[in-house]
Amino acid sequence: MTSAAHTAAKAWPAADDTTLQFRIDLAAAYRLIHRLGLDDSIYTHISVRLPGRQDRFLINPYGLRFEEVTASNLVTVDLDGNVINDPLGLGINPAGFTIHSAIHAARHDAICVLHTHTVAGIAIACQKQGLLPLNQWSLQFTGCLAYHDYEGIALDLDERSRLVADLGDKFVMVLRNHGMLTCGRSVAEAFKLMHNLERSCRAQLAIQSSGAEIVELSDAVARKTAGQYATFYDAIELNGVPDSEWAAFKRMLERTDPDFAN
């Protein structure tokens, strides 16, 4: 068990090591999204399905900023919206429940679901063509990107079926006129996909605003690059290759935000 896991174990003595690690990783993702400037006040969400359960997931308490989320104050909720455990008594954001419960119910491979509202992400979500294959970051999403039309604030539970239908078997979705969403077979994968997605959006806006002539890439190169990224992610998620990038991000948090694992 890592030093961070030992810290969390003090607050959750009844939890097994796997559950503790899920809590620590989810809290780390919240802190990293804040640190990178990808949060939106108390809104947007990251969730993770509890290990060994298909019907329960962890999500942030409604009202906390992302830098206040810890491993021990996460809320446990089921797919019907019943709050199972709420350490702070703050409840959860209904819109977050709509989006995250839909995906967790339909996609058992989506262990983690991460949703953001950033200026760059929303700007791209408002463009008719969406994310363009302009650079190495964005090429990884070639053939892997879903789109869902805006229907208003996600409070209507009947939107869940349409959201899931639009997502299909993909791990990344542009919520048109709204924001971005990634899924992962781990918290680390969902976070890394969002990190690269956000940088892709920022790069696209920078390129477009420059007015310079754009070097277009072939479909073959785009598909090849996407396949290279997929192989890299699969090696970590399926074959147990150590995730050096995620480990580096967590080391940074242990230096600067050690209370995330509390």
N, C-alpha and C positions, 0 to 999 in steps of 0.2 A: 504494500500500500504506500502511496506517495505521502510526503509530508502534508500536502493539502488534504489528502483523504483522512489522515490522522486528525487534523483539525476539525473536519466535519464530523468525524465519528464521535467527537465529544458531544455534539448537539443531537446526533441521531444514533444512539447506542444500539437501537433495535434493528437498524437497517443493515443489510448485508453489503459486502464490498462493492458489488456491481451497482446496486441502487445508489450508494454513496457516490460512486464515480460518475453516474449519470447526473446526479444533482450538482456535483462540482463542475462538470463540463458545461452544463446548462448555465449555471451562474457565471462561469468564465465567458461564455458567449455573450451574455447580457453586458458584462463589463467591457468586453472588447468592442461590441457594437457602439457603446457609449464613447469609449476612448477614441475610436476612429471617427466619431461625429456622425454616426448613421442612425442615431435614435431620434425620436420625435416626442419630446416631453415625456408624458406617462403613457403614450400610445405606441402602437405596434407591439409585436409579440414574438417570442421564441418558445417553442414547446418541445417536449421530448416524451415519447411513450415509455412508461415504466417497464423495466425488463421483466419478461415472463407474462406480461398482460397485454391484451389487445384492446382493452376497454378503458384504460386509464392513462392519463398523461399529466405532466407537470407544466405549469405556466406561471407567469409572473403575477404577483398580487396587484390588483388594480389600484393605482394611486402612487406607487413607488416609481421613482426615476430608475433608469437602468443601472446607475452606479450604486443604487441602494439594494439591489437584488443579491441575495446570498443563497448558498446551498440549502440552508435550513428554513428560509421564509417562502420558498416556492409553494404554490397551491396545487393540490392534487384534485383533479376533476375527472368525472367519467364522461362517456360519449353522449349521455342524456343531459348533461349540464349540471349534474349533482356534484356539489363540492364535498369531497371526501375528507380533505384535511386542509385547513386554512390557518396557519400559525398566527397570522396577524389580524384575522377577521376582516380583511379588506375585500374579499370576493374577487371576481375576475371580470374583465371587460367583455360584455356580450358579443361585440363584433369579433373579438379575438377567438371566442369560443366557436362562432359560426365557421370561420375559416379553418381553424386548426382541427376542430372535431371532424369536419368533412373529410379532410385528408387522412387523418389518423384512422378513421373508420374504413376508408376505401383502399388505402395504400399501406399495407403492413410492412412494406420495405422502407417506408418513410419514417424512420425512427425519430428524426428531428425535422421540424418545420420552422422556417425563419422568414419573417415578413418585415419589410422596412418601408418607410416613407422618407426618401431623401430628395433634395432638390434635383440632383442629377437623375435619379431613378424616375421621379415623377415626370421630369422633362422628356425623357425618352419614352415613358409610358404614354405621353400625350402625342407623340409623333406617329403618324399613320404607318410608317414603315417599321417602327419599333427599333430594336437593336440591330445594327448593321455589322456585317463581318469585315471590320476595318483593320483589326490588329490582332496580335497574338492572344491578348486577353479575351477578346470577343469571339475569336474563331473557335474557342472551345465549346461554344454554345450552338455551333452549327448543327442543325437537325435535332437539337435537344431543347428547344425553346417553345413553350406553350403561351397562348394568349387568352385572357378572359376579359370580356367586355364589362365596363362599369355599370352597376345596377343601383348605385347609391351606397350609403354606409351599410356595411354587411351585418344587418340586424335580422334579416328575413331568413329563416332556416331553410326555406325552399330553394334558396340560391345554392345551397351546398351541392345538390345533384348536378347543377350546371357547372359549377366550379370544378368538381371532380371530373366531369366529362371532358372539359376543356384541358385539364391537366393531363389526362390519359396516363401514360407510363413515364412521363418526363419528370425531371427533377428541378426544373427551373421554369418559372412562369412570370410573364409581364401582366400585371393587373392594370389594364388600360385606364389611363387618367387617374391612377390611384397609387401604384407603387410596384415593388418587386417582391418575389417570393421564391425561396429555394427549399428543397427537401434534401435530406441526407440520410445515408445508412448509419450515420453517427452524427453527433453534434459537430464534430470537427469538419466533416464533409459539407454540411449545410453552411457552416460559417465560411469556409474557404470558397465555396461557390458564390456566396453573397459578396465576399471581399473582392473577388475577381469581376463579378457582375457590376458592382458599383464602380470599379475603376474603368470598366468597359464603357459605362454610361458617361462618366466624366471625360474620358478620352474622346468619345464621339462628339460630345458638345464642344470640346476644345477644337477638334478638327473642323467641325461645321462652322464655328464662329471665326476661324482663321481666314476662310474664303479661299484657301489654297486649293490647287487641283489635287484630287485624291488618287492615290495609286490603288487601283482595283485588283483584288486577288481572285484567282480562279476558284471555281467550285471544288476542283480536285485538291487544291492546297487547303482550302477550308475544311473539307472532309478529312483530309489526312491529319491536320492539326487537332481537330476534334477527337479523332481516334487516338492520337497520342496522349491527350489529356485523359481520355476515358481509361486507357491502359494504366496510366499513373494512378488514378483514383482507385481502380479495381485492385491494383497491387496492394494498396493499403487496406481497403475495406474487405476484400475477399481472401487475400493471401497473407495477411498479417505482417506486411512490411511496415516497419516503424514509421510513424508520422512525425517527421522531424519538424515540419513547419508548425503544427499544432503544439508540439512540445515547447517550441521556442516562444510562441505566443503566451502559453501558460507560465513559463518561467518569468516572462516580463510582468505578468499580473502578480506573481508571488513576490516580486520585488516592490511593485508599486501599489497593488490593491490586495494585500494578503487576506483581508477580511471576506473576500468573495467566497472562500471555502468554509466560512463559519456556518 
